[in-house]
């Protein structure tokens, strides 16, 4: 018979064996685990170092490309828009560097910027009280200059589209609806006093432009595709396209890549067939593309989407050929400049 002392000793022996096994096992496991973790950590560090080096290389390449394009920009753009006039229209929240870059690019291309019209947040307000006020201004102006207001393609933005119609007729060249310079000043002043827009410090456009560049907000609106700001942009772009020789919508790469951005909404709408778009106009490449796209439209080509995020092409292909200023004798294969083949109806 097994007595209590034997039973107790056996139990103690079993637990002692278990304790020794756990200690030995844990010690061996800990050593192996530490070695594995150390190896993994070293591997991840090496991968991170390689990724950082690769990133630095790409940044250096991008910086070099940007510097090259900046130095080559005057040559690439020379006389692409020689003698043309461009008006800049900015949406609320437009990036200042995009506006400045576009102005510089079109000026290098030989165009004159007639002025800048900055639409204010109130212009995108579709509340009842604001719509009533905007409608009152529209009707007053239309009555004084004999304009028949459009019905609007979207009931929510009808009054914004009518305002865009009147503004476009005032600052863009159109023989059928041309507005006298004095009337242009009065028209823009009426909207400015209502808080719907402001004009550039250099003054409102006094000479009608043939070309229009609309600059989109830097960030996507809160309600995405259905946000009033995006719907108003479509109405404005549509009206400007109907009056100008070419209208282009420009945005920044970071802003255009966001879901529900103005650029993505424009490109998924029917208005995209009426205007060109450039989604990287915060870069020198995009600013050059703005000029090339406008020159393409003046040459009779269809509007297209250009850039990096969801665009059809990076740049028009083949590129418009600038007029050479070299003293060498041109050959018989010299490509005519786009300004010699402008579409009918384009005015200086």
C-alpha positions in Angstrom: 0.0 0.0 0.0 1.3 3.5 -0.9 1.4 5.6 2.3 0.8 9.3 2.5 4.5 10.2 2.7 5.2 8.3 -0.6 2.3 10.1 -2.2 3.5 13.5 -1.1 7.0 12.8 -2.3 5.8 11.7 -5.7 3.7 14.8 -6.1 6.6 17.1 -5.1 8.8 15.2 -7.6 6.3 15.7 -10.4 6.0 19.4 -9.7 9.7 19.8 -9.4 10.2 18.1 -12.7 7.7 20.4 -14.3 9.3 23.4 -12.8 12.7 22.4 -14.0 11.3 21.6 -17.5 9.6 25.0 -17.7 12.7 26.9 -16.7 14.9 25.0 -19.1 12.4 25.3 -21.9 11.8 28.9 -21.3 15.5 29.6 -21.3 16.1 27.9 -24.6 12.9 29.4 -26.1 13.9 32.9 -25.0 17.3 32.6 -26.5 15.9 31.4 -29.8 13.1 34.0 -29.8 15.6 36.8 -29.1 17.8 35.6 -31.9 14.9 35.6 -34.3 13.7 39.0 -33.3 17.1 40.4 -33.6 17.5 38.9 -37.1 14.1 40.3 -38.1 14.9 43.7 -36.7 18.2 43.8 -38.6 16.4 42.9 -41.8 13.7 45.5 -41.4 16.4 48.1 -40.6 18.2 47.2 -43.8 14.9 47.4 -45.8 14.1 50.8 -44.3 17.6 52.1 -45.1 17.2 50.9 -48.7 13.8 52.5 -49.0 15.0 55.8 -47.6 17.9 55.7 -50.0 15.5 55.0 -52.9 13.2 57.7 -51.8 16.1 60.2 -51.6 17.1 59.2 -55.1 13.6 59.8 -56.4 13.4 63.1 -54.7 16.7 64.1 -56.2 15.5 63.0 -59.7 12.2 65.0 -59.2 14.2 68.1 -58.1 16.5 67.8 -61.0 13.6 67.4 -63.4 11.9 70.4 -61.9 15.0 72.5 -62.2 15.5 71.5 -65.8 11.9 72.3 -66.7 12.1 75.7 -65.0 15.2 76.6 -67.0 13.7 75.2 -70.2 10.2 76.7 -69.8 10.9 79.9 -71.7 12.1 77.9 -74.7 9.4 75.3 -74.5 6.6 77.9 -74.3 8.0 80.6 -76.6 5.2 82.1 -78.8 2.7 79.2 -78.1 0.1 81.8 -77.3 1.6 84.8 -79.0 -0.8 87.8 -78.8 -3.5 85.9 -77.0 -5.4 87.2 -73.9 -6.1 85.0 -70.9 -8.3 85.7 -67.9 -7.8 83.7 -64.6 -10.8 82.7 -62.6 -10.2 81.2 -59.2 -12.6 79.0 -57.1 -12.6 79.5 -53.3 -9.6 77.8 -51.8 -7.5 77.9 -55.0 -3.8 77.4 -54.4 -1.8 80.6 -54.9 1.2 78.9 -56.3 -1.0 77.4 -59.1 -2.3 80.8 -60.0 1.1 82.4 -60.0 2.6 79.5 -62.0 -0.1 79.6 -64.7 0.2 83.4 -65.0 4.0 83.0 -65.5 3.6 80.2 -68.1 1.0 82.0 -70.3 3.1 85.2 -70.1 6.2 83.3 -71.2 4.1 81.9 -74.1 3.4 85.4 -75.3 -0.1 85.9 -73.9 -1.4 88.8 -71.8 -3.3 88.1 -68.6 -6.2 90.5 -68.7 -7.1 90.1 -65.0 -8.0 87.7 -62.2 -11.5 87.2 -60.9 -11.7 85.3 -57.6 -15.1 83.7 -56.8 -16.0 83.8 -53.1 -17.5 81.1 -50.9 -20.9 83.0 -51.1 -20.9 82.2 -54.8 -21.3 78.5 -54.0 -24.1 79.1 -51.4 -27.3 77.4 -52.7 -29.4 78.4 -49.7 -32.8 80.0 -50.4 -31.9 83.5 -49.1 -28.6 83.6 -51.1 -30.2 82.3 -54.3 -32.8 85.1 -54.0 -30.1 87.7 -53.7 -28.1 86.3 -56.6 -31.1 86.0 -58.8 -31.9 89.7 -58.1 -28.5 90.8 -59.3 -28.6 88.5 -62.3 -32.0 89.9 -63.4 -31.0 93.5 -62.9 -27.9 93.1 -65.1 -29.6 91.0 -67.7 -32.4 93.6 -68.0 -29.9 96.5 -68.4 -27.8 94.8 -71.1 -30.6 92.8 -72.8 -29.2 89.4 -72.1 -31.5 86.4 -72.2 -30.6 84.3 -69.2 -30.0 80.5 -69.6 -32.4 78.1 -67.9 -29.5 76.3 -66.2 -28.6 72.6 -66.5 -29.0 71.9 -62.8 -31.9 73.4 -60.9 -29.8 73.7 -57.7 -27.2 75.9 -59.4 -29.4 77.8 -62.0 -28.6 81.2 -60.5 -24.9 80.5 -60.3 -24.9 79.4 -63.9 -26.8 82.6 -64.9 -24.2 84.6 -63.0 -21.4 82.8 -64.8 -23.1 83.4 -68.1 -23.2 87.2 -67.5 -19.6 87.2 -66.1 -18.3 85.2 -69.0 -20.0 87.5 -71.5 -18.3 90.5 -69.8 -14.7 89.2 -69.6 -14.5 87.0 -72.6 -14.5 87.8 -76.3 -17.7 86.9 -78.1 -19.0 89.1 -81.0 -22.6 88.1 -80.3 -22.6 89.0 -76.6 -19.8 91.5 -76.3 -20.1 93.9 -73.3 -18.6 97.4 -73.3 -15.7 97.9 -70.9 -17.6 100.3 -68.7 -20.5 97.8 -68.4 -17.9 95.1 -67.5 -16.7 97.2 -64.6 -20.3 97.8 -63.4 -21.2 94.2 -63.8 -18.3 92.9 -61.7 -18.8 95.6 -59.2 -22.4 94.5 -58.6 -21.3 90.9 -57.8 -18.3 92.2 -55.8 -20.6 94.4 -53.6 -22.8 91.4 -53.1 -19.8 89.4 -51.8 -19.8 86.9 -54.7 -16.4 87.7 -56.1 -13.3 90.0 -55.9 -11.0 91.2 -58.7 -7.2 91.3 -58.7 -5.5 94.3 -57.2 -4.3 95.3 -60.6 -8.0 95.9 -61.6 -10.8 94.1 -63.3 -10.4 92.9 -66.9 -11.0 95.8 -69.2 -10.2 94.0 -72.4 -12.1 90.8 -73.3 -9.9 87.6 -73.3 -10.2 84.7 -75.7 -8.9 82.1 -73.2 -10.0 81.3 -69.7 -8.2 79.3 -67.0 -10.3 78.2 -64.0 -8.3 77.2 -60.9 -9.9 74.6 -58.6 -9.7 74.5 -54.8 -6.6 73.0 -53.2 -8.6 70.4 -51.2 -11.8 68.4 -51.9 -15.1 69.8 -50.4 -16.7 68.1 -47.5 -19.6 66.5 -49.3 -17.5 65.2 -52.3 -19.2 64.9 -55.6 -22.5 66.3 -54.5 -21.0 69.3 -52.7 -22.5 72.6 -54.1 -18.9 73.9 -54.8 -18.3 71.0 -57.2 -21.7 71.5 -58.9 -21.2 75.2 -59.2 -17.8 74.6 -60.8 -19.4 72.5 -63.5 -21.9 75.4 -64.2 -19.1 78.0 -64.4 -16.9 75.8 -66.7 -19.8 75.1 -69.0 -20.7 78.8 -69.4 -17.1 79.9 -69.9 -16.5 77.1 -72.5 -19.4 78.4 -74.5 -18.0 81.9 -74.8 -14.2 81.5 -75.0 -12.0 80.1 -77.7 -10.7 77.7 -75.1 -11.3 77.1 -71.4 -9.1 75.0 -69.2 -9.5 73.9 -65.6 -6.3 73.7 -63.6 -5.7 72.1 -60.1 -2.9 70.9 -57.9 -1.7 67.3 -57.8 -2.4 66.8 -54.1 -5.9 68.3 -54.3 -6.9 66.6 -57.6 -5.9 63.2 -56.3 -8.4 63.4 -53.4 -11.7 61.5 -53.6 -14.5 63.9 -54.4 -12.2 66.6 -55.7 -13.3 69.2 -58.1 -11.0 67.7 -60.8 -12.4 64.2 -60.4 -16.0 65.4 -60.5 -15.3 67.5 -63.6 -13.7 64.6 -65.4 -16.6 62.3 -64.7 -19.2 64.8 -66.0 -20.4 65.8 -69.5 -18.6 69.2 -69.1 -15.3 67.4 -69.5 -15.9 67.2 -73.3 -16.0 71.0 -73.4 -12.9 72.0 -71.4 -9.4 70.7 -71.0 -8.1 69.9 -67.5 -4.6 69.8 -65.9 -4.3 68.2 -62.5 -0.7 69.0 -61.7 -0.5 72.7 -62.3 1.3 73.2 -59.0 4.4 71.7 -60.9 6.3 73.3 -63.7 5.4 70.4 -65.9 1.7 71.0 -65.3 2.1 74.7 -66.0 3.7 74.0 -69.3 0.9 71.6 -70.1 -1.7 74.3 -69.4 -0.1 76.3 -72.3 0.2 73.3 -74.6 -3.4 72.3 -74.0 -4.7 75.8 -74.7 -2.6 76.0 -77.9 -4.0 72.6 -78.9 -7.6 73.8 -78.6 -6.7 77.0 -80.5 -5.4 74.8 -83.3 -8.8 73.0 -83.5 -8.1 69.9 -81.4 -10.6 68.6 -78.9 -10.3 69.3 -75.2 -8.6 66.5 -73.1 -7.5 65.7 -69.6 -3.8 66.0 -68.7 -1.6 65.3 -65.7 -0.9 62.5 -63.2 -4.2 61.6 -61.4 -6.8 60.0 -63.6 -5.8 61.9 -66.7 -5.8 60.7 -70.3 -2.2 61.8 -71.0 0.6 63.6 -69.2 0.8 66.3 -71.9 -0.6 66.8 -75.4 1.2 64.5 -77.9 2.7 65.5 -80.2 3.7 68.7 -78.4 2.9 72.0 -80.0 6.0 73.3 -81.8 7.3 76.7 -80.6 8.5 79.1 -83.3 12.3 78.8 -83.5 14.3 82.0 -82.9 17.5 80.4 -84.2 19.3 82.1 -87.1 19.7 78.9 -89.1 17.7 78.5 -92.3 14.6 76.4 -91.6 14.1 73.2 -93.6 11.1 72.3 -95.7 9.9 69.9 -92.9 9.4 72.7 -90.3 6.1 72.2 -88.5 3.8 75.3 -88.7 3.1 77.0 -85.4 -0.3 76.3 -83.8 -1.2 80.0 -84.0 -1.2 79.8 -87.8 -3.9 77.1 -87.8 -6.2 78.4 -85.1 -9.8 77.3 -85.2 -12.3 79.6 -86.9 -13.7 82.2 -84.5 -10.6 82.7 -82.3 -10.1 86.4 -81.9 -7.2 88.6 -81.0 
